[in-house]
Every structure is written in structure tokens, then in C-alpha cells.
């Protein structure tokens, strides 16, 4: 099973430790594009107009400055780098050992800087969103789209793609072909804060439950054990199934 998560805007780093080693990250097919995006991000982050170029407020200049330390900052597991509402609800550090193993296999975080990483990959905090038009590179989502297609299609295998991404990060990969028939977007009616929280709980439930789903109907049955759900078929071929989820 492939569970796609967005990154968090807030990120944290360990204070000490060795720097990153990109050769150890999942999806080595993304190495070239990772280096290209990082190069342009460093260049932009040195500019006096960096916050404007990256679409953030001047008050986040310190976070933008982290982009200049990508090679030297302490490497931190992605499970600790990404914080916030969704990741608090997911609670990776509180999973039992079996559920944590499944999380490391099933969860993939779609990242503007790294393309896609797994929870155990040791990265560093950065500031970049997928909807940024990065000077010298162009739209970040467009840079990732061609290379993520093969990587994530392969990662999906023959099982369901559980899509918990926001629309910003969904722009980097749209499942096609046979994978599209097993693509399920998790939708949560209501405010975005509750949506993030509920998607985190859904991902946690799936990792704890540990049962693989090969069809959208099977996925809905598993999620319905803990939530009120409604499954809607695709509006047309190539579009996602939609699983509406409400937490108690």
C-alpha cells in the first residue's frame, strides 16, 4: 500500500549530528532532480528578494536561511523533520514496532525539495513549497512531475494509493493507467485544520491495522472500522475515487 502525505510547513532539526548523505535516501532515481532543485533553492535563498521569490513573509527569513545549510545541518529522520497537525495525529513515534515498520514501507512524503522521501530518510529542515515558481528553474511541481511518475507508479505496486496530499502537492504526480483505478483521495469535510488532523489519523489507523488493500472498496472497509466513511467512484476514467472521512 502507498500512503501519500504532504510535508508540513513547520519543520524541525536535531541540534547535533552528521550532515545528510543523499545516497542513503529512498528513491535514488530522484538524485539528479534533487540536486538541481537544491542548487536553485540555494541561489534564490541568498538573494535580497528571497522571501518574495519563495512566497513567504519577511518574518520567515530565518527559515529561508536554513536553505543555505542543506549540506551541513544535522541530518534528521523525515519523521522528525515534518511536524504540525497531520504529523501530530499520525504520531509515528508512538506506533508499536510492527506498525512503525509498516509506516516506513507504506508512507511516502511528497516534498518540494526532495521529490519523495520515506519517514526514515535523514534530511534537513528547509523552506520551499511545491507551488513556488523558482527563479532559474520554473514551477517546482513541473520539475518533479516527469521523474515522480515512474518512481511513485512503481512504489504503488498492485495495491491502493491512499492520497492524503493537499492540492498543492497533488500537482506533482497524478496516477495514470492501472494505478489510477486504485487511486483514492481522502477528503475531509470542514476546515483545513480538521482535514489535516483526520488524514493523519487515517494514516495511523492503516499502519496500526496492518491489512493491505488492493481495491478502493477494501480500503473503505478498513477505514470504516474507525471512521464514518463514504466512497464515491471516479467521475470519469483516470480520476480518483474519493473517500469522505469523518472522525468522531
Backbone as numpy.savetxt, mean C-alpha at the origin, in Angstrom:
# Nx Ny Nz CAx CAy CAz Cx Cy Cz
-3.51 -15.20 -1.38 -4.35 -14.01 -1.38 -3.47 -12.76 -1.38
-3.89 -11.76 -2.14 -3.16 -10.51 -2.20 -4.04 -9.41 -1.61
-3.57 -8.81 -0.51 -4.30 -7.73 0.14 -3.51 -6.45 -0.09
-4.08 -5.53 -0.85 -3.40 -4.29 -1.20 -3.78 -3.19 -0.22
-2.77 -2.54 0.34 -2.97 -1.44 1.28 -2.35 -0.17 0.74
-2.91 0.98 1.09 -2.22 2.24 0.79 -1.17 2.50 1.86
-0.20 3.36 1.59 0.71 3.77 2.66 -0.02 4.78 3.55
0.62 5.18 4.61 0.07 6.25 5.45 0.81 7.55 5.14
0.14 8.68 5.32 0.84 9.95 5.18 1.86 10.11 6.31
1.47 9.71 7.52 2.40 9.77 8.65 3.31 8.55 8.61
4.58 8.80 8.89 5.57 7.72 8.85 6.56 7.89 9.99
7.12 6.79 10.45 8.04 6.81 11.57 9.30 6.03 11.22
10.40 6.41 11.82 11.68 5.72 11.63 12.26 5.31 12.98
12.98 4.21 13.00 13.80 3.90 14.16 14.92 4.93 14.27
15.40 5.12 15.48 16.42 6.15 15.70 17.83 5.65 15.39
18.01 4.35 15.46 19.34 3.78 15.23 19.21 2.57 14.31
20.33 2.26 13.68 20.35 1.07 12.84 21.07 1.30 11.53
21.33 0.22 10.84 21.99 0.28 9.54 21.07 0.92 8.50
21.63 1.52 7.46 20.80 2.09 6.40 20.15 1.01 5.56
19.29 1.43 4.66 18.54 0.49 3.83 19.46 -0.27 2.89
18.99 -1.45 2.51 19.65 -2.25 1.48 18.57 -2.66 0.49
18.39 -1.87 -0.58 17.30 -2.17 -1.54 17.35 -3.57 -2.12
18.51 -4.20 -2.10 18.63 -5.55 -2.66 17.86 -6.57 -1.83
17.49 -6.21 -0.61 16.76 -7.14 0.26 15.25 -6.98 0.15
14.78 -5.96 -0.56 13.35 -5.70 -0.62 12.63 -6.71 -1.52
11.35 -6.89 -1.25 10.51 -7.71 -2.12 10.40 -7.05 -3.51
10.05 -7.85 -4.48 9.81 -7.38 -5.85 11.06 -6.71 -6.46
12.15 -7.45 -6.60 13.37 -6.86 -7.18 13.19 -6.35 -8.60
12.12 -6.77 -9.27 11.85 -6.28 -10.62 11.61 -4.76 -10.64
11.33 -4.20 -9.46 11.04 -2.76 -9.37 12.29 -1.93 -9.10
13.45 -2.56 -9.01 14.66 -1.87 -8.57 14.99 -0.65 -9.42
14.94 -0.79 -10.72 15.32 0.31 -11.61 14.38 1.51 -11.44
13.10 1.25 -11.40 12.14 2.35 -11.24 12.24 2.96 -9.85
12.49 2.16 -8.85 12.69 2.69 -7.49 13.84 3.69 -7.48
14.95 3.33 -8.11 16.12 4.21 -8.13 15.81 5.50 -8.89
15.06 5.38 -9.97 14.72 6.56 -10.77 13.83 7.52 -9.99
12.79 6.99 -9.35 11.89 7.84 -8.57 12.65 8.48 -7.41
13.50 7.72 -6.73 14.27 8.25 -5.61 15.21 9.37 -6.05
15.82 9.21 -7.21 16.73 10.23 -7.74 15.99 11.56 -7.94
14.84 11.50 -8.60 14.09 12.73 -8.85 13.52 13.31 -7.56
13.16 12.43 -6.63 12.63 12.93 -5.36 13.71 13.68 -4.59
14.92 13.17 -4.58 16.01 13.87 -3.89 16.25 15.25 -4.53
16.27 15.28 -5.85 16.53 16.53 -6.54 15.46 17.57 -6.21
14.21 17.16 -6.25 13.11 18.08 -5.97 13.16 18.53 -4.50
13.52 17.62 -3.61 13.49 17.93 -2.18 14.57 18.93 -1.78
15.57 19.14 -2.62 16.60 20.15 -2.36 16.20 21.53 -2.85
15.13 21.60 -3.60 14.71 22.87 -4.21 14.02 23.77 -3.20
14.13 25.09 -3.36 13.40 26.02 -2.49 11.88 25.87 -2.62
11.44 25.30 -3.73 9.99 25.11 -3.95 9.56 23.68 -3.66
10.35 22.95 -2.86 10.10 21.53 -2.64 8.70 21.24 -2.11
8.26 21.99 -1.10 6.94 21.69 -0.52 5.84 21.92 -1.54
5.97 22.97 -2.34 4.98 23.23 -3.39 5.00 22.13 -4.43
6.20 21.74 -4.86 6.32 20.71 -5.88 5.76 19.37 -5.41
5.87 19.10 -4.12 5.40 17.83 -3.57 3.98 17.92 -3.04
3.36 19.08 -3.17 1.94 19.22 -2.81 1.67 19.16 -1.33
2.61 19.65 -0.50 2.41 19.66 0.94 2.56 21.07 1.47
2.10 21.31 2.67 2.18 22.64 3.27 3.60 22.93 3.72
3.97 24.22 3.80 5.32 24.58 4.26 5.63 24.03 5.65
4.60 23.80 6.45 4.81 23.26 7.78 5.34 21.84 7.79
5.34 21.18 6.63 5.85 19.81 6.54 7.26 19.76 5.93
7.95 20.89 5.98 9.30 20.95 5.40 10.24 19.94 6.05
10.08 19.69 7.35 10.94 18.71 8.03 10.72 17.31 7.47
9.47 16.98 7.13 9.20 15.66 6.55 9.79 15.57 5.15
9.72 16.66 4.39 10.32 16.68 3.05 11.84 16.49 3.16
12.44 17.06 4.21 13.89 16.94 4.40 14.32 15.48 4.58
13.40 14.63 5.04 13.74 13.21 5.16 14.10 12.60 3.81
13.58 13.19 2.74 13.86 12.65 1.41 15.33 12.79 1.04
16.08 13.60 1.78 17.51 13.76 1.51 18.34 12.75 2.27
17.70 11.90 3.08 18.41 10.94 3.91 17.99 9.49 3.62
17.46 9.26 2.44 16.93 7.94 2.12 18.00 6.85 2.18
19.24 7.22 1.90 20.32 6.22 1.87 21.02 6.05 3.21
20.78 6.95 4.15 21.54 6.91 5.41 20.67 6.77 6.65
19.39 7.05 6.55 18.51 6.93 7.71 18.39 5.46 8.13
18.13 5.20 9.41 18.03 3.80 9.86 16.92 3.04 9.14
17.26 1.88 8.63 16.26 1.04 7.97 15.27 0.53 9.00
13.99 0.61 8.66 12.91 0.26 9.57 11.90 -0.60 8.83
11.42 -1.71 9.41 10.41 -2.51 8.71 9.21 -1.65 8.30
8.72 -1.87 7.10 7.57 -1.10 6.62 6.40 -1.19 7.59
6.28 -2.31 8.28 5.21 -2.47 9.27 5.29 -1.44 10.37
6.48 -0.86 10.60 6.65 0.18 11.61 6.70 1.57 10.99
7.16 1.67 9.76 7.23 2.98 9.09 5.84 3.56 8.89
4.92 2.74 8.39 3.56 3.22 8.12 2.74 3.18 9.39
2.16 4.34 9.72 1.39 4.48 10.95 0.03 5.08 10.61
-0.76 5.43 11.60 -2.04 6.06 11.33 -3.21 5.12 11.53
-4.39 5.59 11.12 -5.66 4.94 11.43 -5.72 3.51 10.92
-5.44 3.29 9.64 -5.53 1.95 9.07 -4.55 1.00 9.75
-3.32 1.46 9.95 -2.30 0.57 10.51 -2.50 0.33 11.99
-3.10 1.30 12.68 -3.46 1.06 14.08 -4.52 -0.05 14.17
-5.50 0.00 13.28 -6.55 -1.03 13.28 -6.00 -2.39 12.86
-5.08 -2.38 11.93 -4.45 -3.63 11.48 -3.64 -4.28 12.60
-2.94 -3.47 13.37 -2.22 -3.97 14.55 -1.27 -5.12 14.26
-0.38 -4.93 13.32 0.52 -6.03 12.93 1.33 -6.56 14.11
1.78 -5.69 14.98 2.64 -6.13 16.08 1.90 -7.00 17.10
0.57 -6.96 17.06 -0.21 -7.74 18.04 -0.75 -9.04 17.45
-0.45 -9.33 16.20 -0.88 -10.59 15.60 -0.08 -11.75 16.18
-0.72 -12.92 16.26 0.03 -14.10 16.67 0.99 -14.49 15.54
1.90 -15.41 15.84 2.97 -15.71 14.89 2.44 -16.23 13.55
1.40 -17.07 13.58 0.85 -17.61 12.33 0.21 -16.50 11.50
-0.55 -15.63 12.15 -1.19 -14.53 11.44 -0.16 -13.55 10.91
0.91 -13.34 11.65 1.97 -12.44 11.20 2.66 -13.01 9.96
2.87 -14.32 9.93 3.46 -14.93 8.73 2.55 -14.73 7.53
1.25 -14.91 7.74 0.33 -14.69 6.63 0.35 -13.22 6.20
0.41 -12.31 7.16 0.46 -10.88 6.82 1.69 -10.57 5.96
2.82 -11.15 6.30 4.04 -10.92 5.52 3.94 -11.49 4.11
3.10 -12.50 3.93 2.91 -13.11 2.61 1.82 -12.42 1.81
0.75 -12.01 2.47 -0.44 -11.53 1.77 -0.51 -10.02 1.60
0.03 -9.27 2.56 -0.11 -7.82 2.52 0.94 -7.20 1.61
0.51 -6.29 0.76 1.41 -5.51 -0.07 0.99 -4.04 0.03
1.94 -3.21 0.39 1.69 -1.78 0.52 2.15 -1.11 -0.76
1.24 -0.42 -1.43 1.56 0.28 -2.67 2.13 1.65 -2.30
3.35 1.91 -2.74 4.11 3.07 -2.31 4.52 3.94 -3.48
4.41 5.27 -3.30 4.83 6.19 -4.36 6.33 6.15 -4.59
7.09 5.88 -3.54 8.55 5.84 -3.67 9.06 4.46 -4.06
8.47 3.41 -3.50 9.00 2.06 -3.69 8.17 1.18 -4.61
7.03 1.64 -5.05 6.16 0.85 -5.92 5.30 -0.10 -5.14
5.92 -1.09 -4.53 5.21 -2.06 -3.70 6.21 -2.68 -2.74
5.82 -2.79 -1.48 6.67 -3.42 -0.46 5.81 -4.31 0.42
6.46 -5.24 1.09 5.78 -6.08 2.08 6.13 -5.57 3.48
5.36 -5.96 4.49 5.57 -5.43 5.84 6.98 -5.61 6.39
7.66 -6.67 6.01 8.99 -6.96 6.57 10.10 -6.20 5.87
9.84 -5.60 4.72 10.88 -4.88 3.99 11.34 -3.67 4.80
12.64 -3.51 4.93 13.21 -2.44 5.76 13.47 -1.21 4.90
12.63 -0.21 5.08 12.68 1.02 4.29 12.92 2.19 5.24
12.76 3.42 4.76 12.86 4.59 5.62 11.67 5.51 5.37
11.43 6.41 6.32 10.35 7.39 6.17 10.67 8.36 5.03
9.63 8.78 4.33 9.79 9.68 3.18 8.51 10.50 3.04
8.55 11.48 2.15 7.33 12.25 1.86 7.15 12.31 0.35
6.18 11.57 -0.14 5.82 11.56 -1.56 4.49 10.86 -1.71
3.60 11.48 -2.47 2.29 10.88 -2.73 2.21 10.41 -4.18
1.37 9.43 -4.43 1.23 8.87 -5.76 0.62 9.85 -6.75
-0.07 10.88 -6.28 -0.72 11.83 -7.20 0.15 13.04 -7.52
1.41 13.02 -7.09 2.33 14.13 -7.37 2.84 14.05 -8.80
2.96 15.22 -9.42 3.63 15.33 -10.72 5.07 15.74 -10.41
5.97 14.79 -10.39 7.33 15.00 -9.90 8.18 15.64 -10.99
8.66 16.85 -10.76 9.50 17.51 -11.78 10.65 16.61 -12.24
10.80 16.53 -13.54 11.84 15.69 -14.12 11.39 14.28 -14.41
10.29 13.86 -13.77 9.78 12.50 -13.95 8.38 12.50 -14.53
7.52 13.38 -14.00 6.11 13.39 -14.41 5.23 12.76 -13.36
4.00 12.41 -13.72 3.08 11.81 -12.74 3.65 10.52 -12.16
3.71 10.44 -10.84 4.32 9.28 -10.19 3.55 8.00 -10.50
2.23 8.08 -10.47 1.42 6.88 -10.76 1.72 6.35 -12.15
1.91 7.24 -13.11 2.19 6.81 -14.48 3.55 6.13 -14.58
4.51 6.57 -13.76 5.83 5.94 -13.78 5.76 4.50 -13.27
4.87 4.26 -12.31 4.78 2.93 -11.71 3.87 1.98 -12.50
2.92 2.52 -13.21 1.89 1.66 -13.82 2.46 0.52 -14.68
3.39 0.77 -15.59 3.86 -0.32 -16.45 4.60 -1.42 -15.70
5.35 -1.06 -14.67 6.15 -2.08 -13.98 5.37 -2.80 -12.90
4.40 -2.13 -12.30 3.59 -2.80 -11.28 2.64 -3.83 -11.89
2.27 -3.65 -13.15 1.29 -4.55 -13.78 1.76 -6.00 -13.71
2.97 -6.28 -14.14 3.46 -7.66 -14.13 3.71 -8.16 -12.71
4.28 -7.29 -11.87 4.66 -7.69 -10.51 3.43 -8.06 -9.69
2.41 -7.21 -9.69 1.24 -7.47 -8.86 0.33 -8.53 -9.46
0.31 -8.64 -10.77 -0.43 -9.73 -11.39 0.15 -11.08 -10.96
1.47 -11.16 -10.94 2.13 -12.38 -10.50 1.87 -12.64 -9.02
1.92 -11.58 -8.20 1.70 -11.73 -6.76 0.28 -12.21 -6.46
-0.67 -11.85 -7.31 -2.06 -12.24 -7.09 -2.27 -13.73 -7.27
-1.49 -14.34 -8.13 -1.65 -15.78 -8.36 -3.05 -16.11 -8.84
-3.66 -17.13 -8.23 -5.00 -17.57 -8.63 -6.04 -17.22 -7.58
-5.66 -16.35 -6.65 -6.57 -16.03 -5.56 -7.11 -14.61 -5.70
-7.95 -14.23 -4.75 -8.62 -12.95 -4.79 -7.63 -11.82 -4.49
-7.85 -10.68 -5.17 -7.16 -9.44 -4.85 -8.09 -8.61 -3.98
-7.71 -8.41 -2.72 -8.51 -7.63 -1.78 -7.94 -6.23 -1.78
-8.66 -5.30 -2.39 -8.14 -3.96 -2.65 -8.62 -2.98 -1.59
-7.73 -2.62 -0.68 -8.03 -1.64 0.37 -7.36 -0.30 0.09
-6.90 -0.09 -1.13 -6.23 1.16 -1.47 -7.21 2.32 -1.58
-6.69 3.51 -1.39 -7.43 4.72 -1.73 -7.37 4.91 -3.24
-8.22 5.80 -3.77 -8.24 6.02 -5.22 -6.90 6.55 -5.72
-6.21 7.32 -4.89 -4.90 7.87 -5.28 -3.92 6.76 -5.62
-3.91 5.71 -4.82 -2.95 4.62 -5.02 -3.49 3.55 -5.96
-4.80 3.48 -6.09 -5.38 2.55 -7.07 -4.99 2.95 -8.49
-4.63 4.21 -8.69 -4.25 4.68 -10.02 -2.96 4.04 -10.53
-2.18 3.46 -9.63 -0.90 2.87 -10.04 -1.02 1.48 -10.63
-2.14 0.79 -10.37 -2.35 -0.55 -10.95 -3.82 -0.88 -10.98
-4.29 -1.25 -12.16 -5.64 -1.76 -12.35 -5.55 -3.20 -12.82
-6.06 -4.16 -12.06 -6.02 -5.55 -12.51 -6.71 -5.73 -13.86
-6.17 -6.59 -14.66 -6.75 -6.87 -15.98 -6.86 -8.37 -16.18
-7.54 -8.75 -17.25 -7.64 -10.16 -17.61 -8.30 -11.00 -16.54
-7.75 -12.18 -16.31 -8.33 -13.11 -15.34 -8.28 -12.55 -13.93
-7.23 -11.78 -13.62 -7.12 -11.21 -12.27 -8.27 -10.25 -11.99
-8.71 -9.52 -13.01 -9.81 -8.57 -12.81 -11.09 -9.28 -12.36
-11.26 -10.53 -12.74 -12.47 -11.27 -12.34 -12.44 -11.65 -10.87
-11.25 -11.51 -10.23 -11.09 -11.82 -8.80 -10.68 -10.58 -8.00
-10.95 -9.43 -8.54 -10.56 -8.15 -7.94 -11.73 -7.59 -7.14
-11.53 -7.41 -5.84 -12.60 -6.95 -4.95 -12.15 -5.67 -4.23
-12.84 -4.58 -4.47 -12.56 -3.33 -3.75 -13.38 -3.31 -2.47
-12.70 -3.04 -1.37 -13.37 -2.95 -0.08 -13.84 -1.50 0.10
-15.14 -1.33 0.18 -15.72 0.01 0.30 -16.41 0.14 1.65
-16.22 1.28 2.28 -16.81 1.51 3.60 -17.63 2.79 3.54
-18.95 2.69 3.65 -19.78 3.89 3.64 -19.43 4.80 4.82
-19.43 6.11 4.57 -19.18 7.04 5.66 -17.89 7.81 5.50
-17.42 8.40 6.60 -16.25 9.27 6.60 -14.97 8.49 6.30
-13.97 9.20 5.75 -12.73 8.54 5.37 -12.00 7.95 6.57
-12.12 8.59 7.74 -11.47 8.06 8.94 -12.00 6.67 9.26
-13.32 6.51 9.22 -13.91 5.21 9.49 -13.57 4.21 8.40
-13.47 4.69 7.16 -13.11 3.80 6.06 -11.72 3.21 6.27
-10.78 4.05 6.65 -9.41 3.56 6.90 -9.41 2.56 8.06
-10.11 2.90 9.12 -10.17 2.03 10.29 -10.75 0.66 9.93
-11.87 0.67 9.20 -12.53 -0.59 8.87 -11.70 -1.43 7.92
-11.05 -0.80 6.95 -10.19 -1.57 6.05 -9.04 -2.22 6.80
-8.50 -1.51 7.79 -7.47 -2.12 8.62 -7.99 -3.32 9.38
-9.22 -3.22 9.89 -9.83 -4.35 10.62 -10.09 -5.52 9.68
-10.52 -5.24 8.45 -10.77 -6.31 7.48 -9.46 -7.05 7.18
-8.40 -6.33 6.93 -7.11 -6.96 6.65 -6.65 -7.80 7.84
-6.85 -7.28 9.03 -6.48 -8.02 10.24 -7.29 -9.31 10.35
-8.60 -9.21 10.13 -9.46 -10.39 10.23 -9.01 -11.47 9.24
-8.69 -11.07 8.02 -8.28 -12.05 7.02 -6.98 -12.75 7.43
-6.04 -11.99 7.98 -4.77 -12.60 8.41 -4.98 -13.53 9.60
-5.85 -13.15 10.51 -6.13 -14.00 11.67 -6.90 -15.25 11.25
-7.86 -15.06 10.37 -8.71 -16.17 9.94 -7.91 -17.21 9.17
-7.05 -16.74 8.29 -6.10 -17.62 7.63 -6.64 -18.47 6.51
-7.86 -18.22 6.05 -8.43 -19.02 4.97 -8.29 -18.28 3.65
-7.73 -18.96 2.68 -7.55 -18.35 1.36 -8.88 -18.30 0.61
-9.04 -17.27 -0.21 -10.26 -17.12 -1.01 -9.89 -17.07 -2.49
-10.52 -17.92 -3.27 -10.28 -17.93 -4.71 -11.38 -17.23 -5.49
-12.47 -16.89 -4.82 -13.58 -16.20 -5.50 -14.05 -15.04 -4.63
-14.62 -14.00 -5.25 -15.18 -12.89 -4.47 -16.27 -13.36 -3.50
-17.06 -14.35 -3.91 -18.12 -14.85 -3.04 -17.54 -15.49 -1.77
-16.44 -16.23 -1.93 -15.80 -16.85 -0.77 -15.22 -15.78 0.15
-14.62 -14.76 -0.43 -14.08 -13.67 0.37 -15.20 -13.02 1.19
-16.33 -12.75 0.56 -17.45 -12.12 1.26 -17.92 -12.98 2.42
-17.93 -14.29 2.23 -18.34 -15.20 3.30 -17.39 -15.11 4.50
-16.09 -15.04 4.22 -15.10 -14.95 5.30 -15.23 -13.63 6.04
-15.33 -12.54 5.30 -15.43 -11.22 5.93 -16.72 -11.09 6.72
-17.79 -11.74 6.23 -19.10 -11.66 6.89 -19.10 -12.31 8.27
-18.08 -13.07 8.57 -17.98 -13.66 9.91 -17.80 -12.59 10.99
-17.27 -11.42 10.58 -16.97 -10.37 11.56 -17.61 -9.02 11.25
-18.20 -8.89 10.05 -18.73 -7.60 9.62 -20.05 -7.77 8.88
-20.81 -6.69 8.78 -21.96 -6.67 7.88 -21.44 -6.36 6.48
-21.76 -7.21 5.51 -21.20 -7.03 4.17 -22.29 -7.12 3.11
-22.01 -6.51 1.97 -22.84 -6.65 0.78 -21.91 -6.69 -0.42
-22.00 -7.73 -1.23 -21.13 -7.92 -2.38 -21.87 -7.56 -3.65
-21.28 -6.67 -4.45 -21.89 -6.23 -5.70 -21.00 -6.64 -6.87
-21.56 -7.34 -7.87 -20.76 -7.74 -9.03 -20.27 -6.53 -9.82
-19.28 -6.73 -10.67 -18.77 -5.61 -11.49 -19.85 -5.01 -12.37
-19.76 -3.71 -12.57 -20.71 -3.02 -13.45 -20.55 -3.48 -14.89
-19.33 -3.86 -15.24 -19.04 -4.39 -16.57 -17.73 -5.14 -16.51
-17.43 -5.99 -17.50 -16.19 -6.76 -17.47 -14.97 -5.85 -17.32
-14.03 -6.29 -16.50 -12.82 -5.52 -16.28 -12.89 -4.60 -15.09
-14.08 -4.41 -14.55 -14.25 -3.59 -13.35 -14.22 -4.48 -12.10
-14.06 -3.83 -10.94 -13.94 -4.58 -9.71 -15.29 -4.99 -9.15
-15.31 -6.11 -8.43 -16.39 -6.40 -7.50 -16.27 -5.38 -6.37
-17.36 -5.08 -5.72 -17.34 -4.14 -4.60 -17.90 -4.84 -3.37
-17.11 -4.85 -2.30 -17.55 -5.41 -1.04 -17.76 -4.26 -0.06
-19.03 -3.93 0.19 -19.36 -2.92 1.18 -19.28 -3.55 2.56
-18.57 -2.89 3.45 -18.31 -3.44 4.78 -18.68 -2.42 5.84
-19.39 -2.89 6.83 -19.71 -2.05 8.00 -19.27 -2.78 9.25
-18.51 -2.06 10.09 -18.10 -2.61 11.37 -19.15 -2.27 12.41
-19.31 -3.12 13.43 -20.27 -2.84 14.50 -19.82 -1.61 15.30
